[in-house]
Amino acid sequence: MGNLSSNSRAFFITGTDTEVGKTFIGTALLKALAGKQYKTAAYKPIAAGCERTDSGLRNEDAMALLSNASLALSYDEVNPIALEPPIAPHLAADDAQALISLDRVREGFLHLIAKQPDVLIVEGAGGWRLPVSSHYDGKPRYLSEFVIERNLAVILVVGMRLGCLNHAVLTAESIQQDGLKIVGWVANQIDPNMAMLSENIDSLKTLIDAPFLGAVPTLDKPDDAPEYIDLALLGL
């Protein structure tokens, strides 16, 4: 049984692009951890493309994470910054005359850590360099600043499709140049007809200096994904 409550472990899931399966892999990890009796929490601090409901704005990815965390959490605890337009979050915030605050992201994270989960799965939005403001004032602001500040362990999801080698290498280099450790990467097959899939994965194994957690084939639901991911490589 998980025994990390006194020292919660947090993993930040990022991807090589948007729509590469960050939520799919995050949900699979939560399911796998639940099977090992770990107490888990989930956090998607920023989400665009939310739908209006009687309970407020709701994001499909955040709802999936919420429903698979073992701790009883409210939607707002999982997704404190919810934006309606399905566009880049900083532009969605501009459209709503709102502000994406990294202070709010930090506060939400610390709130969840205080609940002492064994493992906290944090999912980013888009790729590694997600802008959080259009008002740069000479210094662009990114969600990665929060990850750097908290020194979070990073899990990289590589969406396996044509062009992924470049995206994967550049993303991995950027994370490592920021001084963070990639504790593992997952090859997530998002193109079911990708040519030379295994050869591309073999190339990535030599190009990414981080443990290979597994190759997840094209699946209908994350319930079937845990068997393809090696949790032991994460120390879990």
N, C-alpha and C positions, 0 to 999 in steps of 0.2 A: 504493500500500500504506500502511496505517496507520503513522504514525511518532510515536505519542504515548507510547511506553514510558517515556521519561524523565520524563514528567509525565502520569500516568494521569488520564483524565477519568472522573468518576463522575456518573451521572445517577440521581436518585431518582424512581421511578415511584409516583405516588399516584393515587387515584381519587375520584370523586364519591360513592362508596359501596362496599360490598362487592359482589362478583359483577358488576363492570362491565367486566371484561376486562383488568385490569392485567397478569396473567400472559400473556394472549394477545398483548398489545401488546409486553410485554417480550421474549417469545420471538421475535416478529416482528422486533424490533430486533436481537436477537442473530443471527438468520438473515441479515438484511440486512448487518450488519457483517461476518459471516463471508464473505459474498459479495464484500466489498471487501478481504478478507485482513487484517482487524483481529484483533488478539489480544484476546479478551474473557474476562471473568469475570462471574459472577452471584452475587447475594447476596440472600437472603430471610431476614433475621435472625430473624423471629418468624413461626411458622406454627401455627395451630390446625387441628383436623380431620385429624390425622395417623393413619395406620393402623399397627397393630402388624405388624412383619415379623420374620423371623429375624435381620435386620440392625439392628433397632431401629425406632423410630418414623419413618415416612416420609410426607411430604406431597406430594400430586400436583403442586401448583404448583411447589414447590421442585425436584422431580424433572424437570419440564419445563425449568426454567431451567438446571439442572445439565447436562442432556443437550444443550443448545444453546450452552453456553459452550465456546469453543475451547481454553481452558486445561484441563488435567487436574486436576480438583478432587474432593475427597471430598464425600459428602453433608453431613457435619458442618461443612465449611467453608462450604457454601452456606447451610445452615439450622442454626445452632447452638442455637436455642431452638425445640424441637419439642414440641407439646402435643397430646394425643389428642382431647379433646372438641371437637366442631365448634361452638364457641361463642366469644364474645368472648375474646381471648387472656388478658386479665387475670383473667377468671372461670375460664378453663380452668386457669390457673396456680394460682389459689386451690384449685380442685378437686383438683389434683395436689399440693397443699401445696408448690408450687414458687415461684420468684421470677423475674420478668422483670427482668434487670439491664441497664441502659443501658450500664454499663461493659463487659459482655460483648458487647453490640451493637457498641460502639466497637472493642473488641479484634479482633473478627472482621472488621470493615471494614478496619482497619489491616493485618491479616494478609494480606488479599487485595490491598490496594494494594502491599504489599511484593513481591508476585509480578510487579509492573509490567505489568499488562494495558494495552493501549491504551485500552480502555473497560471500565468496571465498571458493570453495570446492577444497581441496588439496588431491590428491590421492597418496598413497605410492606405492611401488612396492614389490611384495611378501608379507611377513609377517612383524611383528613389528621389528625384528632384521635383517634388510637388510644390509649386509656388503657393504661398498662402496669402499673398497680397499683390495687388497691381501697383501699389504706391511704394516704389522701391527706395526713393530718396538716396539713390546711389548705392544701395545695399539690398540685393534681392533677399527675400526671406523664404525659407523652405521648411517643410515639415521635418526634413532630415535634421534640422537644428535641434528639435526636441529629442530625437533618437540619440544624437551625439551627446547632448547634455546629460541624459540618463544613462549613457553608455550601455545601451541595450544590445543583447545578442541578436544578430540578424539572420533570418531565414530567407533565402532568395528563391522565388518561384520563377522558373524559366518556362515561358510559354513556347512549347515546341512547335514551331512553324518556320517557314522559310524566312531567313533574316535574323533568327534568334541568336546566332553566334555573336554577331556584332553587339546586339543589345545586351546580351548576357555578360560579355567581357567588359564592356564600358560600364555597366552597372556595378559589377563586382569591383572593378578598379576604383570607381568613385566611392563606394562604401569603405573600402580598405584605406584609401587616401584620406578619408575622414577619420581614420583612427579606430574604426570599429571592426569587430570580428564577425565574419560570416561563419556561423556555427554549422551551417549546412545549406545545401541547395537541392531543389526538387525539379526534375524534368517532368513537366505536366503537358501531356499531349493534347493540344487544343485543335490541331489539324489532324483529323483521323486518317488523312491520306498523305501525310508528310513523307516525301521521298527520303530514303536512307536514314530513317529515324535512329536506328541503333548506332550508325556511324557518326551521326551528329552528336549523340549523347557521349560517345567515346571521345570525340573531339573536345567537348565541353569538360570532360573529366580532366583533360590535360591543360585546358585553358583557365579553369577556375580553381584557384588555390583555396579549396574548402572541401569539407566532407560531402560526399554524394549520398543524400538521404534516400534516393530511390527514384524510379521512373513510374509515373502514374499514367496508365493508358487512358484513352477516351472512355469515360464512364458516364452513366446516366445520373448517378447520385453519389455524394461523398461517403455514404455508408460503406461503399465497396472499396474505398481508397486506402484505409489504414493498413491493410495487408501489404501495400507496396512501399510503405514508409518505415524506415528503421529508426524507431525512437531511441534505441540504445546509443546511437551516435550523438544524441542530444543530452545524454546522461540521464535519460528518463526510463 
